[in-house]
Amino acid sequence: GDSSDSDFDEKQKKKKKKAPLPNKKKATKAASESEDEVIASPKKKRKTAAAAAKKNKKPTATKKKAAPPPAKKRKRETSTTSDGEGLSQQSSNNNGRKKKELSRLQRVDEAIKAFEWWTVPELPEGQVFRTLEHNGVLFAPSYERHGVKILYDGKEVELNAEQEEVATYYAAMPEDGPQLNPSGGQRETFQKNFFADFQKVLGKGHVIKKFAKCDFSPIKDHLERQKAAKKAASDAEKKDAKALKDAEQLKIGYALLDGRLQKVGNFRMEPPSLFRGRGKHPKTGTLKQRVVPEQVMVNCGARNAPPKCDVPGRAWGAVQHDDGVTWLSSWHENVMSQNKYVMLAANSSLKGKSDYQKFEKAQQLKGCIENVRRDYRRNLTSSDARTAQLATTMWLIDVYALRVGGEKGDDEADTVGCCSLRVEHFTFPTSSSSSSSRDVELEFLGKDSMQFKQTIDFGAYAEHGERVFVNLKKFCSKKKKEEQVFDLVSPPELNAHLSSIMPGLTAKVFRTYNASETLQNELPKADAIKNMGTVGDKLIAYNEANRTVAILCNHQRTVSAATQSGLETLKDRLDVFKKQKMELQAMKKAVKAKKKVALHSGDDPLADAQKLVDDAKKMKNDAKTTDDKIAATKAHDEATASKKEATKAKQAEAHLFTRQPAEADVDKRIANWSEKIKKAELDLRNKEDNKEVSLGTSKANYCDPRISVAWCKRCDVPVERIFPKTLLEKFAWAQAVGPDWRFDARPLKNNVVEEEDDEDD
């Protein structure tokens, strides 16, 4: 049988039994009990549960202390986690394996998940919380000097600490990155802005006058050595770094909102650096200054003490008690001269309520979408120029899911939305083309400098498309290319008009509605899914529907070098599988003809390669000096490359037998390789189709998650295959819907959804 002639690789493996999952009830109980003791409250009077228990405990003289059970009957023991916190667990199960230990952070996260905020009555309108406690923000560490000098006109120049810090920011920029790469179109702007700020730090009379004479290579070389040494961090160093990071998370990364533990999103203050920006940003290279406590305003509950400022000798700039806002801390940054905020995390109750209301508003729009469309279709033929422009923008926003846009200053990236489109963004049919042509090319840079480029056939939209085409030509005529097409309409005016049709309606709700409606309509029905054999096939179908939404919303991404390399690896693997299948088919003929076939060599190239990797890892753990660490990093990189080649060599013989096979054995292996090829082709197709499309953006921000959850339940697809862990936590409120739930129209309410700036242009 084939079992005796299996792959050499399979013969080397030892079967291991799966350890059972930890007792969920016990873990949840431990998590709940630990919630109160985790966060160091800013209130001195507030006591932990452990302290309160100690205080209320009766004197030991009046009660006999229970004797511990005999050692042989003791079934539980306390395991100590890396941060020193013990978690009582059963030492072994029926298979003799220890249960998985939960770290302190994991226990806190489990405690947070236990709170179902959607079951709690809502607060009065305009009130976000009753009580709010948090521990402020974590400031960036102070700069540590390295003493490496830069060269100016070939000579070393001494810099003070502040000057050296700014010079180091520039030296850290990769030459092949989008900012300094000559082909990126940003190099000159970046260097100009950097040197302008660098000269301010240098001061008048400094020897450095021209950027062209500056040579930052000594600092760059120093940073490369530091980077190599960091890669060689030992296991103990990595463990210490993680422990420090966890301690910071426990101290500042959580807040108490109405007495409930909530995770804080961005509690680490942005460190000083050189501003990069997205796309061709006019301020790229500008120095982002260090933020100090005096620049920060903190917000907390009126009955709660403000957080303590942990920076010695410093204090907060201001403290306020505003229960109508969702931010914890705020400061003004110098590059874009905007306010920035510390908010609760995406899985918090505040963000969850905002998401729920956003999708509810989209369902309300579905209930009156025909009224909205009837309004703008009627006004497309209005003789009033402003009314006609308003109707035309609404048509573009509804049909092509354009963002509303807004005015941009000279110091901002030239990104536009519907209301800020210029004449130069439209290309109409020329006089030489057919007079009946209604094809118009629309091209502009949208949010995050992502290009929108599409040829729109307005003739495909019957009379309304024809009218929009006529209006656009009219609005563009007799205007210069840099003038706005919709010069009589602004985003506030557009949103005010929409609100007059439906309370709380804004242009942004259209994107949420159209994305959710498109996903629901594009997802295959459960009957069609039944014919798909595997979950992988179903995921392909889901991604195709999701890709339609991403294209509608213009959610693009740049293909990274890592993505391209991964695709090449998949293609190579597929080619190997196909070649091996052909060899197996030829092998079958040989076996049938009673001929000898090529057998597995019996070698295991991975064994030697793995030894090299293990030796390099030992070098990392033993390395003491920077030179030792750099040598260990080099050895590890070489060993990893050798292991990669050894893996290829092993895969090249994976289809061969260790001894002369029977015909049935070869048939079975051919069937196995056919499955491998099918799976590899599906994987490659999925990744190839989605390499330039950002599927995550629509899932995280625009598509109602209940559509995906219900579809998964109807089609027997694990929700975990659709949503990553972060989205599962963010959309916990959506997990309870049944398989029959649909994105249907909802009755109107007068609640207005608070819009988030990070979704705008």
HUUR-V214071 format. One record per pair of residues at least 24 apart in sequence whose ideal C-beta (glycine too) atoms are under 6 Angstrom apart, sorted by sequence separation. I is the first residue (numbers start at 1). GAP is how many residues later the second one is. D is the distance in Angstrom with one decimal. If there is no record, write none. Layout:
BEGIN
i=[I	I]
gap=[GAP	GAP]
d=[D	D]
END
This chain:
BEGIN
i=[170	326	393	709	714	519	522	613	705	713	612	710	416	706	709	299	705	710	415	519	612	613	298	415	438	518	706	710	166	296	297	609	415	515	518	609	166	296	706	295	413	707	609	163	515	162	163	704	291	606	605	605	606	171	289	605	170	288	171	171	286	426	168	172	283	423	600	152	423	600	30	424	599	423	599	600	153	275	422	423	152	152	422	151	421	150	419	38	148	419	148	584	592	419	591	20	34	395	148	27	267	580	591	31	35	146	266	392	22	19	22	265	588	31	32	392	587	31	194	265	28	262	263	388	406	584	262	584	377	380	404	197	194	193	581	193	393	190	189	190	393	179	389	186	389	390	577	389	577	386	452	385	404	577	169	169	179	450	574	390	573	446	138	397	401	398	397	401	138	570	135	134	133	132	375	131	129	130	283	563	129	138	140	282	372	137	138	139	140	137	281	559	559	279	368	557	555	105	555	550	555	365	115	550	553	536	540	547	362	361	365	550	112	546	549	362	362	401	401	362	136	132	132	131	278	279	133	136	278	135	131	134	538	538	535	539	515	519	529	515	516	520	515	516	519	523	526	526	512	511	137	129	134	128	127	128	126	128	137	39	520	35	516	117	503	508	504	43	42	42	42	447	417	359	415	406	405	403	367	366	352	347	364	347	363	346	364	234	235	234	232	232	361	358	357	229	232	229	232	229	232	228	231	228	8	118	7	8	5	5	5	5	2	2]
gap=[24	24	25	25	25	26	26	26	26	26	27	27	28	28	28	29	29	29	30	30	30	30	31	31	31	31	31	31	32	33	33	33	34	34	34	34	35	35	35	36	36	36	37	38	38	39	39	39	40	40	41	44	44	45	45	45	46	47	48	49	49	50	51	51	52	53	53	56	56	56	57	57	57	58	58	58	60	60	60	60	61	62	62	64	64	66	67	70	70	70	71	71	71	72	72	73	73	73	74	75	75	75	75	76	76	76	76	76	77	78	78	78	78	79	79	79	79	80	80	80	82	82	82	83	85	85	86	86	87	87	87	90	91	92	92	93	93	94	95	95	96	97	97	98	99	99	99	100	100	102	102	103	103	103	104	105	105	106	106	107	107	108	110	110	110	112	113	113	114	114	117	121	123	125	126	127	128	128	128	128	129	129	129	129	129	130	130	130	131	132	132	132	133	134	134	137	139	141	142	143	143	144	145	145	145	146	146	146	147	148	148	148	149	149	149	150	151	151	152	154	162	168	169	170	170	170	171	171	171	172	173	173	177	179	182	182	183	184	186	187	187	187	188	188	188	188	188	189	190	191	192	194	194	195	196	196	198	198	205	215	223	226	227	232	247	247	248	262	263	265	266	314	344	345	346	355	356	358	378	379	381	382	382	383	383	384	384	386	386	387	388	391	392	395	396	397	397	400	400	401	401	402	402	405	592	615	647	650	652	654	656	660	663	666]
d=[5.6	5.1	5.1	5.3	4.3	5.8	4.9	4.5	4.0	3.8	3.9	5.4	5.1	4.6	5.5	6.0	4.2	5.6	5.0	5.1	5.6	5.6	5.0	6.0	5.1	5.1	4.7	4.1	5.5	5.6	4.9	4.9	5.9	5.0	5.8	4.0	5.1	4.7	5.5	4.9	5.8	5.3	3.7	5.4	5.8	5.7	6.0	5.4	5.5	5.0	4.0	4.6	5.5	4.2	4.9	5.6	5.8	5.6	3.9	4.5	5.1	6.0	5.6	5.7	5.8	4.8	5.4	5.3	5.0	4.2	5.9	3.9	6.0	4.9	5.9	4.9	4.5	4.7	5.9	5.7	5.5	5.8	5.7	3.8	4.9	5.5	5.5	5.0	5.2	5.7	5.0	5.7	5.9	5.3	5.2	5.8	4.7	5.3	4.6	5.9	5.9	4.1	5.8	4.4	4.0	5.9	5.8	5.7	4.7	4.5	5.0	5.0	4.5	3.4	5.3	4.8	5.6	4.2	5.9	4.3	5.9	5.2	4.0	5.7	5.2	5.7	4.6	4.9	5.5	4.4	4.7	3.9	4.1	3.5	4.4	4.8	5.5	4.9	5.7	3.6	5.7	5.8	4.8	5.5	5.0	5.4	5.0	4.8	4.9	4.2	5.1	5.9	3.9	5.9	5.6	4.8	6.0	4.8	4.4	5.9	5.9	5.8	5.8	5.2	5.2	5.6	5.2	5.1	5.0	4.7	4.7	3.7	4.2	5.7	5.7	5.6	5.4	5.2	5.7	5.7	5.5	5.7	5.5	5.7	5.5	5.7	4.9	4.9	3.8	5.1	4.6	5.2	5.9	5.3	5.3	4.4	4.3	5.6	4.3	4.6	5.8	5.4	5.3	5.7	5.9	5.4	5.7	5.4	5.8	5.4	4.6	5.2	5.4	5.0	4.6	4.2	4.2	5.1	5.2	5.7	6.0	5.1	4.2	4.1	4.8	2.2	4.8	3.8	5.1	4.8	5.6	5.8	5.8	5.1	5.8	5.9	5.5	4.7	4.3	3.7	5.3	5.1	5.2	4.4	5.5	5.3	4.4	5.5	5.4	5.9	5.1	5.4	5.1	5.8	5.4	5.9	5.5	5.6	5.7	5.1	4.8	5.3	5.1	3.6	5.3	5.8	4.0	5.0	5.0	4.9	5.8	5.1	4.5	4.4	5.6	6.0	5.1	5.1	3.4	4.5	5.3	3.9	5.0	4.9	3.9	4.5	5.3	5.6	5.9	4.3	4.6	5.6	4.8	5.1	4.7	4.9	3.8	3.9	4.3	5.8	4.4	4.6	4.6	4.6	4.7	4.7	5.8	5.7	4.7	6.0	4.9	5.2	4.2	4.8]
END
